[in-house]
């Protein structure tokens, strides 16, 4: 309890980064069910089916790994050059993901807007964490 009482706001910020990453890991794990994979991918080529599913599985690993770093090593992320570089890398990841949303997923739909908002939240969380 003492650790919680003396934790800096920065530790909470990194915990929020971890929650955001964990949520996206779970979201990407659900892609097979949400999008009916691999059934709905049958109309594309075998290499395209493979690349899409492999890339998604790798994203789950990246998001889960970042979440674990945030939960288990918040002081290292906050207090070292390498940790801040990891946070900055994730900030760039989310800013780029948000920008690409408007290139390849230009749809006027509430769920697409919710995703864009979630990408913006990630970009802001990781940017502030990296720059503090």
N, C-alpha and C positions, 0 to 999 in steps of 0.2 A: 504494500500500500504506500509505503514511503516513496518508492520509485515513481509511482503515479503522481503523488503530490508534488514531487520536485521535478518532474519531467518538464522540459522546456516546450514551448509552442512548436518548435522545430521538430521535435520528436513526434508530436501529434500530426504534423504535416506529412512526415514520412510515413506514418501509419496510414494516413488517408491515401497516399500514393500506393501503399501496399494493398489496401482494400480495393482501390480502383483496378489495380493489376489483377488481383484475385478474381474480381467480378468478370473481367474480360477473359481470363482463363476459363472460367466456368461457362461463359457465354459461347466461347469458341468450341468448347467440348460439346455443346448442344447443337452445333451446326449440322451434324449428321441427321439428327431428328428434325430440327427446324426446317431444313431445306430438302429433306428426303433423300439424302445421299446414301449410297451411290446411285440409286434408281434414277433420280432426276438428272444425273450426269451422263446417262447412257447415250444421249444425242451428240455428245462431243467425242473427241478421239480418246483413246486409252491413255496416251501421254498427258493430255489435258486433265483427264480425271485424276490421274496420279499426282500431277503437279499441284493441283488445287487442294487435294486432301492432305498431301504431305506438307505443303506450306501451312495449312491450317493447323495440323498437328504440331508443327514447329512453333507456331505462334502460341499455342497452349503452353508449351515448354518455356518459351521466353517470358510470357506473362506470369506463369507460376514461379519461375526463378526470380524475377524482379520482386514479386510479392514476398517471397521468402527472404530475400535480401533486406527488404524494407522492414519486415517483422523481426528478423533475427540480428541484423547488423545496422540498425539505424544510426548509431554514432559513427560507424565507419563510413556510411554513405554521406553523412553530414560533415564529418570532420577531416576527410582526406581528399587529396586531389583526385585519386582514382574514384572515390565514391561520388564526388561531385560530377566527374566526367560521366559516370553511369547515369546519374540523374539528368544531366544535360542531354545525353544520348536519348533517353526516353522522352524528354521534352521535345526534341527534334522529331522523334518518331511520331508523337501525337500531333504536332503542328503539320507535319507532312501528311499524315493520315487525314486530318481535317481538310487540307487543301485538295487532296486527291478525291475526297468525297464529292467535290464540286466538278471534278473532271469526269469521273467514271460512274457516278451514281446521282445524276441530276434528276431527281424525282421529287415531286411535290407530294409528300406523304408524311403524316405525323411520326411514323416510326423512323423514317429517314432523318427527320429533324431531331428526334430524340437521340439517335446515334450521333449526329453532328454535335449536339450539346454534350454528350458523353466524351467525345473526342476533345472538345474544347476544355472540358473539366480536366482531363488528363494533361493536356498541354499546359494549362495554367498551374496545376498542382506541381508537376515536375519542374516547370520553369522557375517557380518561386523557390522550390526546394533546392534547386541547383544554384541559384543566384544568391541565396542567403549566406 
